[in-house]
Amino acid sequence: MGRARVGELPERGTDMKQLNDLIRSAAKNELVINLTVAIVVPMVVSAVAPYVRPVSRSVLKTGIMAYEKLRESASEFGELVDDLTAEVQEELQQRREQTAGLVSSEKNSDRGKQNTD
């Protein structure tokens, strides 16, 4: 009646008892782990806290300095782009004026040829 042999079905009561034992064992393990964590974590945090604050300040200071440098670099890049844009626009305007001058001189020369013909 204890264990089922190969090819036989186990008794229903035996399986339920084993399942209950397993659940109780898991619950006990979970309780032990939770209590250990509840006791150890505050101790570890209080022991590590004096070292974490200076490291946190250092990381924060480095982040702020990097942000400021990035902001400065972005500003300089923006000025560079503005300067380049102004130069290109000036070049384009000069080209337009030259092209307009050529077109008007061609029209004037064409008119002169028409008047002489």
N, C-alpha and C positions, 0 to 999 in steps of 0.2 A: 503494500500500500504506500510506501514511502516515495521512491523515485519511479518514474515511468521508464519502462524498458524501451528499446528501439522498436518503433512500429506501434507502440501503445500510447494512448493519450494519458497525460498526467492528470492527477486528481485536481479538481478545481480548488479545493481548500489550500493545497500546498502552494499553488501559484499565487494566490491572493496573499498568503502569509509572506512569501518572498518579496512580493511587490510592496507590501506594507513595510517590511524591514528595510528595503531599499530606499523608500521615500523617507522614512524616519532617519536613516543614516545620512541621506542627502540633506535633510533639514538640519540635522545636528552639525554637519560640516559647514553649511551655509551660515548658521548661527555663530560658529566659532570664527569663521572668516570675517563676518561682519563686526563682531566684537573686537577682533584683533585690529581691523582697520580703524574702527572708532577710537581705539586707544592709541595706536601707533601714529596715525596721521597727524593729530594735533602735536604730538611730541616732535615729530620730524619737522613740521612746519615751524614750530617755535625755535627749534635748533638751527634751522637753515635761514630763518628770517633776517638775522643780522648780516648775512652774506648776500642775500638776494637784493636788498635795498641798494647798496652801492653799485652792484652790477646793473640793476634796473636804471639807476640814475645815469650810469655811463652809457648804456644803450640808448636811452632817451636823448641824452646830450648829443651823441653821435648822429642820431636821426634828425635832430633839429639842425645841426650844422650841415648835414647833407642836403636837407631841404632848402636851407638858405643858399647854399652854393648852387644847387640846381636852379633855384629861382633867379639868381644872378646870371647864370649861364643862359637861361632862357631869355632873360631881358636883353643880354648882349646879342644873342642870336636874332631876336626880334629887330633890334636896331640894324643889324647887318642886312637882314631881309628888306627892311624899309629903305636902306641906302641903295641896295641893288635894284630894287623896284623903281626908285626915283631915277637912277642912272639909265635903266632900260627905257623908261617912259620918255626921258629926255632924248635918247638916241632915236626912238621911234618918231618923236615929234620932229626932230631934225630931218629924218628921212622923208616924212610927209611933206615938210616944207620944201625940201629939195625936189621931190617928185612933183609937187604942185608948181614949183618954179620952172621945171623942165616942161611940164605940160603947157603952162601958159606961154613960155617962150616958143614952143613948137607951134602953138596956135597963132601966135603973132607972126612967126616966119611963114606959116601957111597962108595967112591973110595977105602978107606982103607979096607972096608969089602969085596969089589969085589976082591981086590988083594989077600986077605987071603983065599978066597974061591977057 
